Amino acid sequence: MTSSRPSASAPVNRQSAEVAVGLLVPPVLLGILATRALADGLTQLGLASEQIFAGDRLPNLNIPPVAPEIATPAPEV
């Protein structure tokens, strides 16, 4: 026969779930903050390396200015 009275373990399960959530939230938040800090650091590193190597890889090309060509009509066939 089933009783309509809630079992005594229900409050214990709820309390243990609340404790588990309370214990798991700080590491998750710290992980999010650490990931954000790592992403920002890598972005700054990328920008710094871009500035360092900006003129190192490719030489400057001194191309003299060229007068624009006048379009000539195509010969009719």
C-alpha distance (Angstrom), angle and dihedral (degrees) to the residues before:
residue distance angle dihedral
M1 . . .
T2 3.79 . .
S3 3.75 122.1 .
S4 3.78 125.3 -140.5
R5 3.78 90.5 -140.8
P6 3.83 114.2 103.5
S7 3.75 115.1 -114.1
A8 3.78 120.1 -103.5
S9 3.80 91.5 -121.5
A10 3.83 93.9 65.9
P11 3.84 95.2 79.9
V12 3.80 90.2 44.6
N13 3.81 91.4 52.0
R14 3.79 91.1 48.1
Q15 3.78 91.9 48.5
S16 3.80 92.7 47.8
A17 3.81 90.0 49.4
E18 3.80 90.4 51.8
V19 3.80 90.8 49.3
A20 3.80 91.0 48.7
V21 3.80 91.5 50.5
G22 3.80 90.3 46.5
L23 3.79 90.9 52.1
L24 3.81 94.7 45.9
V25 3.82 99.2 47.5
P26 3.85 98.7 71.0
P27 3.84 95.1 53.5
V28 3.81 90.5 47.7
L29 3.81 91.7 50.3
L30 3.80 91.3 46.6
G31 3.80 89.4 50.0
I32 3.80 91.1 52.5
L33 3.81 91.4 48.7
A34 3.81 92.0 46.7
T35 3.80 91.3 49.6
R36 3.80 91.3 49.7
A37 3.82 91.5 48.2
L38 3.81 90.8 48.4
A39 3.80 91.8 49.9
D40 3.81 91.6 49.1
G41 3.80 91.1 47.8
L42 3.79 92.7 50.4
T43 3.80 90.4 48.0
Q44 3.80 90.8 52.5
L45 3.81 90.3 47.0
G46 3.80 90.2 51.9
L47 3.79 92.2 50.2
A48 3.80 91.8 48.1
S49 3.80 92.9 49.1
E50 3.80 90.0 47.7
Q51 3.79 89.7 55.7
I52 3.80 92.5 46.6
F53 3.80 95.5 50.0
A54 3.81 97.9 35.7
G55 3.79 95.9 107.2
D56 3.78 98.0 20.4
R57 3.78 102.4 79.0
L58 3.80 106.1 42.1
P59 3.80 126.5 42.8
N60 3.77 121.4 -129.7
L61 3.79 110.4 -101.6
N62 3.79 115.6 -144.1
I63 3.79 102.4 -152.9
P64 3.80 114.7 177.9
P65 3.79 115.0 -129.7
V66 3.79 112.7 -98.3
A67 3.79 123.7 -149.4
P68 3.79 111.5 -117.3
E69 3.78 113.8 -101.1
I70 3.76 117.9 -115.1
A71 3.76 110.9 -122.3
T72 3.78 111.5 -117.7
P73 3.78 120.3 -158.7
A74 3.77 115.8 -110.3
P75 3.82 115.0 -106.6
E76 3.76 113.6 -100.3
V77 3.75 116.5 -119.1
